[in-house]
Amino acid sequence: MGVVFDSCDTKLSDMKVNDEFSICIELLLIELRDETVEIKLATTQPLYLAWIKVNWPSGLEHMLGLDAIMRNRLLNSVIPVIGQYDLQNLSEWIQNKGFDNSTQVDLITVAYSSLMDESPITAIEDVRFSLNPAVKSGVIDKLLNQWSRKNAGAVMEWFSQQPRPDMYAHLMGFVLMQLIQQQPNDAENIISELPNSQLKFDTIKFYTKKLASENLEQSLNWVNSIEDEASRHVGIVQLLKYMATNEEYIGRSFDVALAQEDPFFRDKLLNNLSIDIPYNKLGMLIDLAPTLPVSAKKWVMSNIGSRLIKNDPDMARDWLKSLMPSNEASYAKRFVGEKSIERDLPFAIELANDISDQDERMLLIESILKFVYGRNDFDFELLYETLRLSSSEIDQAKIKFYNADTH
């Protein structure tokens, strides 16, 4: 505090008048104008803490004139102190100072922090009956979240005792996740008792990821043990998302997907994996693709092509040309071709000529024709020739896309 004494020419304990505090702080800030915010805060905070004991409204008013970073940091450090002995008047001051609702909610929540430590229920009830409606619900939500970080079980019990527990449904996800963190041994029972809902599914996702990061086998066993199919599927999707981003589990993630009895769900998982695995592991997927179920191949091969074309167009060309003629290969070529039209029209035309399935070929050709429609500088006859269109196909294209007299 030597700087304080030098600048203010008085001892902190002797300051009793607002002007003494304000002049001292202003002199300090001039002296510290080239210092970091942290140094300014460390030096001025003791002065403000002393000031609020003498006249807290004046001390807070003075803070409002500081720059935003200083002001907000100081308010958050001194408001809890004032809240310990003059909470009601402090709450009214905050509500009447013209702050926007969000700032009011934040500051009032901080003001109630000490009372929340002592008696959370008292704090929440006090807010419920003393604040204006515009900020009341926001403060209660923040206080409940604050409480749940320390004792989520108590918050859940408080919910159950409310006449309208549904009013707090939007907080349940966060509170449940805190509860699982605090009571991991009860997590599975807690989840199983939830009715099927987005809340339950979000909780399953959270717990699956948490458990997988600690013990993959335990997580796998747990998701497979979930009786309800919809809930089990949510857990498996989340587990494979985790496995796909951890190189040591990527290979096994495909085993888990392929082991699913429901073909539609299995294909969905394989599709997800082909999107989620790191690009540097795409080679493994390329080798695996030919062995996958036919119903999944077109999705997986399309994702391979899409990812290759973004990162390595030459490799994409080589890989697509290497595919044996099949419906799945045709779908993949059409899928990649449509994504390439704007960026590389010649490549899209090349793919169209390499598609063995006539329906897929015509879908890509139609996309190409739609793209060039209306371009007066385009040589349509050359395009028709390059696309190897028959006379009847050309006639159909002219009728469908263009004025026949023009092209």
Secondary structure, 3 states (H helix, E strand, C coil): CHHHHHHHCCCHHHCCCHHHHHHHHHHHHHHCCCCCHHHHHHHHHHHHHHHHHHHHHHHHHHHCCCCHHHHHHHHHHHHHHHHCCCHHHHHHHHHCCCCCHHHHHHHHHHHCHHHHHHCHHHHHHHHHHHCCHHHHHHHHHHHHHHHHHHHHHHHHHHHHHCCCHHHHHHHHHHHHHHHHHHCHHHHHHHHHCCCCCHHHHHHHHHHHHHHHHHCHHHHHHHHHHCCCHHHHHHHHHHHHHHHHCCHHHHHHHHHHHHCCCCHHHHHHHHHHHHHHCCHHHHHHHHHHHHHCCHHHHHHHHHHHHHHHHHHCHHHHHHHHHHCCCCHHHHHHHHHHHHHHCCCCHHHHHHHHHCCCCHHHHHHHHHHHHHHHCCCCCCCHHHHHHHCCCCHHHHHHHHHHHCCCCCC
